[in-house]
Amino acid sequence: MSVLHPDLDLAQRAADGDNAAWREIYTQSRDRLFALLVYHIGNREEAMDVLQETYLAAVKGLSQYKGTGSLESWLCGIALRRARDWKRRMLRKFKKTDSMEDAHPVEEIIPQPDPEEKRRLHAALNTLPERQRSAVLLHEWLGYSFGEIGEILGISEATARVHSFRARETLRGLLGEDSVGKMKSDAISEETGLL
């Protein structure tokens, strides 16, 4: 028998129309979801739009949250799906226009104090398979547990741990031992103030 998460009560109150519950959900989750979306989308304005789409989808589908994991993990899964949808739309738009002039450019992946470090981190992250990239971002940069990452990505906790470990090892090889931790700290504190 699985134990229900304490967020279930909050979600049920929000589903019943309790505005204070929705404010609490939004306040608790917006910074980490926004940081995740800025990384995946690369553009702060587009990330804000996708964040709004995420919350709209959550409003419509809150009854699907069953309380087996945190509400934020559930929202993160929605945000990642919305980010993938956004990327597909941009790809279709790119194919349609045959140029990225009309599409939205990727402006900022993870803002860095040093533009060269930002470029190196972006390039290194883009060499990773999507699951590894997501796992390391969620764990190392946003502080999710491996259990939560497993829920978000639809994989086991052990697999989430392996993806994150392999991604971090690859990044260390590409960026150097000290660079990964420094970039992690700079990226999160600069972008969201989480650290």
C-alpha positions as CSV (number, residue, x, y, z in Angstrom):
1,M,0.0,0.0,0.0
2,S,1.4,3.4,-1.0
3,V,1.5,6.3,1.3
4,L,-0.3,9.4,0.1
5,H,1.6,12.6,-0.1
6,P,0.5,15.5,2.2
7,D,0.1,17.7,-0.9
8,L,-3.1,15.7,-1.7
9,D,-5.1,17.8,0.7
10,L,-3.8,21.0,-0.8
11,A,-4.6,19.7,-4.3
12,Q,-8.1,18.7,-3.3
13,R,-8.8,22.1,-1.8
14,A,-7.5,23.8,-5.0
15,A,-9.6,21.5,-7.1
16,D,-12.6,22.5,-5.0
17,G,-12.0,26.2,-5.9
18,D,-10.0,27.3,-2.9
19,N,-8.0,30.3,-4.2
20,A,-5.7,30.4,-1.2
21,A,-4.7,26.8,-2.0
22,W,-3.9,27.7,-5.6
23,R,-1.8,30.7,-4.4
24,E,0.1,28.3,-2.1
25,I,0.7,25.9,-5.0
26,Y,1.9,28.6,-7.3
27,T,4.1,30.3,-4.6
28,Q,5.7,27.0,-3.7
29,S,6.4,25.8,-7.2
30,R,6.9,28.8,-9.6
31,D,10.6,29.5,-9.1
32,R,11.9,26.0,-9.7
33,L,9.4,25.4,-12.5
34,F,10.4,28.7,-14.1
35,A,14.2,27.9,-13.8
36,L,13.5,24.5,-15.4
37,L,11.6,26.0,-18.3
38,V,14.2,28.7,-18.9
39,Y,16.8,25.9,-19.2
40,H,14.6,23.8,-21.6
41,I,13.3,26.7,-23.7
42,G,16.1,29.2,-23.5
43,N,14.0,32.3,-23.6
44,R,12.6,33.9,-20.5
45,E,9.5,35.3,-22.1
46,E,8.7,32.0,-23.8
47,A,9.4,30.1,-20.6
48,M,6.9,32.4,-18.8
49,D,4.3,31.6,-21.4
50,V,5.0,27.9,-21.0
51,L,4.8,28.2,-17.2
52,Q,1.3,29.7,-17.7
53,E,0.4,26.8,-19.9
54,T,1.6,24.5,-17.2
55,Y,-0.6,26.0,-14.6
56,L,-3.6,26.0,-16.9
57,A,-3.1,22.3,-17.6
58,A,-2.7,21.7,-13.9
59,V,-6.1,23.5,-13.2
60,K,-7.8,21.3,-15.8
61,G,-6.1,18.1,-14.7
62,L,-5.8,18.5,-11.0
63,S,-8.1,15.6,-10.5
64,Q,-5.4,13.4,-12.0
65,Y,-3.0,14.1,-9.2
66,K,-3.3,11.1,-6.9
67,G,-1.0,12.0,-4.1
68,T,1.6,9.3,-4.7
69,G,4.4,11.9,-5.0
70,S,4.8,15.6,-4.4
71,L,2.5,18.0,-6.2
72,E,5.6,19.9,-7.4
73,S,6.9,16.8,-9.1
74,W,3.6,16.3,-10.8
75,L,3.7,19.9,-12.0
76,C,7.3,19.5,-13.1
77,G,6.2,16.6,-15.3
78,I,3.5,18.8,-16.9
79,A,6.1,21.6,-17.4
80,L,8.5,19.2,-19.2
81,R,5.8,18.0,-21.5
82,R,4.7,21.6,-22.2
83,A,8.4,22.5,-23.0
84,R,8.6,19.5,-25.4
85,D,5.4,20.7,-27.1
86,W,6.9,24.2,-27.4
87,K,10.1,22.8,-29.0
88,R,8.0,20.8,-31.5
89,R,6.0,24.0,-32.4
90,M,9.3,25.9,-32.9
91,L,10.7,23.0,-35.0
92,R,7.5,23.1,-37.2
93,K,7.7,26.8,-37.5
94,F,11.4,26.6,-38.4
95,K,10.7,24.0,-41.1
96,K,7.8,26.1,-42.4
97,T,9.9,29.3,-42.6
98,D,13.2,27.6,-43.6
99,S,14.9,30.1,-41.3
100,M,15.1,30.9,-37.7
101,E,14.7,34.6,-38.3
102,D,10.9,34.2,-37.8
103,A,11.2,31.7,-35.0
104,H,12.2,32.7,-31.4
105,P,15.9,32.5,-30.9
106,V,17.4,30.7,-27.9
107,E,18.6,33.7,-25.9
108,E,19.6,32.3,-22.5
109,I,19.9,28.7,-21.5
110,I,21.2,29.3,-18.0
111,P,22.5,32.8,-17.4
112,Q,26.1,32.9,-16.3
113,P,28.2,35.8,-15.0
114,D,30.8,34.9,-17.6
115,P,29.5,34.5,-21.2
116,E,32.2,32.0,-22.1
117,E,31.3,29.8,-19.1
118,K,27.7,30.0,-20.2
119,R,28.6,29.0,-23.7
120,R,30.7,26.1,-22.5
121,L,28.0,24.9,-20.1
122,H,25.3,25.1,-22.8
123,A,27.4,23.2,-25.3
124,A,28.3,20.5,-22.7
125,L,24.7,20.1,-21.6
126,N,23.6,19.8,-25.3
127,T,25.9,16.8,-25.7
128,L,24.0,14.8,-23.1
129,P,21.0,12.5,-24.0
130,E,17.7,14.2,-23.0
131,R,17.1,12.0,-20.0
132,Q,20.6,12.5,-18.6
133,R,20.3,16.3,-19.2
134,S,16.9,16.4,-17.4
135,A,18.1,14.3,-14.5
136,V,21.2,16.3,-13.9
137,L,19.4,19.6,-14.2
138,L,16.6,18.5,-11.9
139,H,19.0,17.1,-9.3
140,E,22.1,19.2,-9.3
141,W,20.6,22.5,-10.4
142,L,17.1,22.4,-9.0
143,G,17.5,20.2,-6.0
144,Y,14.9,17.5,-6.7
145,S,15.4,14.1,-5.1
146,F,16.1,11.0,-7.3
147,G,12.6,9.7,-6.3
148,E,11.0,12.9,-7.5
149,I,13.1,12.8,-10.7
150,G,11.9,9.3,-11.3
151,E,8.3,10.4,-10.9
152,I,8.8,13.4,-13.2
153,L,10.6,11.4,-16.0
154,G,8.6,8.2,-15.6
155,I,11.6,6.1,-14.6
156,S,12.7,4.3,-11.4
157,E,14.6,6.2,-8.7
158,A,17.7,4.0,-9.4
159,T,17.6,4.9,-13.1
160,A,17.3,8.6,-12.3
161,R,20.3,8.3,-10.1
162,V,22.3,6.6,-12.9
163,H,21.3,9.2,-15.5
164,S,22.3,12.0,-13.2
165,F,25.6,10.3,-12.3
166,R,26.5,9.7,-15.9
167,A,25.6,13.2,-16.9
168,R,27.7,14.7,-14.1
169,E,30.7,12.5,-15.1
170,T,30.3,13.6,-18.7
171,L,30.1,17.3,-17.7
172,R,33.2,16.9,-15.5
173,G,35.1,15.4,-18.4
174,L,34.0,18.2,-20.7
175,L,34.2,21.1,-18.3
176,G,36.7,20.1,-15.6
177,E,36.2,19.0,-12.0
178,D,35.8,22.5,-10.5
179,S,33.7,24.0,-13.3
180,V,30.6,22.0,-12.8
181,G,30.0,23.0,-9.2
182,K,30.9,26.6,-9.8
183,M,28.6,26.9,-12.8
184,K,25.8,25.2,-10.9
185,S,26.1,27.6,-8.1
186,D,26.4,30.7,-10.4
187,A,23.5,29.6,-12.7
188,I,21.0,29.0,-10.0
189,S,21.8,32.0,-7.8
190,E,21.9,34.3,-10.9
191,E,18.7,33.0,-12.5
192,T,16.4,32.3,-9.6
193,G,18.0,33.3,-6.3
194,L,17.4,29.7,-5.1
195,L,20.9,29.4,-3.6
